[in-house]
């Protein structure tokens, strides 16, 4: 395909357009296991009965529909938590806090979501989070760069207990490879489920393809820019 064709406007109208890429799975670094595929079906079933509209309503009007499912991943996040009932959930990338709210909504009473970012939610324009969301201790924001080995070491014990990790970092081609390299050094109490956002983004596609854990492109039931599901087993 000519570069001029690739960069030309698409021959249709859409409210929100972003260039994404797909690649053949025949030379991927890994394949999904039957266990992972069966688990993905359970996630979809659970998501049908999830409602995160109250979380999404905290955002000001957007040119896109945050509670659209499939198409956006917020309802799916609630469905995954609803099915797994995890005690330890980690989110990489807080930003507005909408994902954190959706993760917390279906969390069991003894569960905790720790959301990592470099910027406090109070400094984010149009943030969804409120101080009251943290009062019961089931939601915590940690200001930390988990691509930094020394910082990662500080949280190693917490990470080792994770049941579910939502990786929604900067997708800058730098953070994710470093973070995943460090994640590979963790001895988990049990293999966590890891959900990756934007796996079809140009800056994330290579990282996703190089993951050697059992994985599945879950985009049809998640985010239109790509959603990847992996089982982070100890090798």
N, C-alpha and C positions, 0 to 999 in steps of 0.2 A: 504494500500500500504506500502511495506517495505521502510524504510529509504534509503536503498542502491539503490532501484529503483528510488526514488524521486531525489536523488543526482546524478544519473548516467547521462551521456551525452545523449541528445535526439537522436532518431534514424533517423536524417535527418540533412542536412546542412542548415545553415542560416547565414546571414552576421552578425546579431546582436541578441544575445539571452540573455534573462533575466528571472529569475524565477518569475512568477506571479501566483496569486491564485484567484479562483472564489468560490463563495458560493451561496447556494440556497437562493432565495429571499423570500421563504415562511415565514421565521421568521425575516425578515428585520424590522427595527424600523419604517419604513414608506413606502408609496407607491406613485407612480406618480399620479398626478391629470390629468384629461382630458386636462385641460388648459396647463399644462406643456408638455404633449405629443404633443399637437397641435403646441405649440411654438417650440418644437424640430424639427418638420417637416419644419417649416418656416426657421429655421436656416440652415437646410440641403439644402433647395431650394436656399437660398441666397448664400451659399458657392460655389455652382456650378459656379457662375459668379465672383468669387474672384480669384485674381492672386497675390500671395505674393512672386513670384520668385525673384523680385528685392530685397526684404528684405533678403531672404535666400542666395542670391548671396554674401552678405556681410560676410558670414561665410567662413573660409578656407575650402578646400575639407574635407568632413567627410566620415566615413565608413557607414553612413546612409543618407537617402534623406530627408532633412528638409521640402521640399515642397511636399512630398508624402501625398496624401489624397484620401481616408481614410488611416490611418496608423500613421500619425503625426497630431498634432492639430493646426499647425500654420495657415493653410488655413481656418480651422474652426473658429479660433479666428476672422479672418477678416470677415467671414460670419456672425457671431453673431453680431459684431459691425455694419456691413452693414445693418442688419435687424433692430436692436434695435435703432440705431442712438443715443447712450447714450451721455449725457453731462458730466457725472462723471464716469470714469472707474478706478478701483483700481486693481493693480497687486501685488500679494504677491510673491516676488522672482524675482529679475531682471536678475541675472547672466549675460549671454552674451548680453541680451537686444533684442534678436530676437523676442520674444513674444511681447515686448513693441512696436517694430516697426510695427508688423503685426496688433496690436490693433490700433495704431495711423493712419495707412494708410487709413482706412475707417471711421475714426472718423468725425463727423460733424464739421463745422468750429468753433462752440462755445464749442466743447467738449475738455476735458483734461484727459489724462492718467497719473495717479500718480503711479509710480512703487516703491515698498518698498523693501529694502534689508539692510543687515548689512555692505555690502562691496560696495564701489563706483564702478561704471562700469569701471572707468579708471584703477582699480587695477585687472580687470579680463582679463586673457589671451585670446586673440582672440575675444574680445568684438566687437559686431556689431555696437554699438552706437558711434556717433560722437557728438562733441560739437554743431554742426549745427542742430542736431535733436531737441535740446532744445530751439533754438532761438525764435521760434514763441510762446512759452509758452504753447503749447498743449501737451507737454511731460515733466514730472517732476520726478526726482528721489528723494525719501525721505529715508534717512538712519535712520531706526527706527525698533525696535523689537516690533511688534504688539501683541506679546504674553505677554508682560510686561504691567500690568494694568495701571501704571502711563503713560507710553508712549502711550498706546491705548487711554487714556483719552485726550491726546493732539490732537489726530486726530478724536475724536468721531464725531464732527460736520461734517467733511468731509465724514466720513464713512456713516453717516446717510443720505447723499445725493446720495450715490452710486446707479447707475443704473445697473452696471455690475461689478462683482468681479471675477477675475481669481486667484484662490488659487493654487499656485505652489511653496509652501514653501519647507522646508527641508525634510519633511516626515520622521522625526526621532522618531515618537511616542510621542513626547513631545510638539512641537510647535503647531501643528494643534489642538489637544484637548483644549489647553489653549486659542488659538485664537478664536476658535468657541464658547467656553464658554463666552468669552467677546463679541463676535459678537451677541450673544443671548440677550445681555443687551441693544442693540441699538434700539431706536425707529426710524424706517426708514420713510422717506417721502413717499416712495412707495416701495413695496417688490422688492429687487434687484434679478437679476439672478446671481447665483454663479456657476462657472465652476471649478471643482476639477480635478487636474491632478494625474495620477498614483494611481487611486483608487484600482487597483488590486495588487499593491505592498504590500509585506508582512507587512510593517510598516504603511500602510495607510488603509488596508482593514478593520480593526476593527473600525477605526474612521469613515470611510464612512458608515459602517453598522449601527452605532449608531446615525447617523443624523436623527432627527425626522421630519424635514421639507419635503414637497413633493419633491421627487428626482427620478432620472432616470439614469440607467447605459447607458451611451451614447457612449460606447467604440467603437462600430462598425463604428461610424462616427467621431472618434477622435483619440486619442493616443492608440497605441496597448498595452501599459501598464495600460490602464484604464482611461476613462474620465467620470466624473460624473456631471450631471446637476441638480441643485436644485433651488427652488424658496424660498428665505429667507423671508417668511412672518412674520409679527409681531404676536406673539401668545398672 
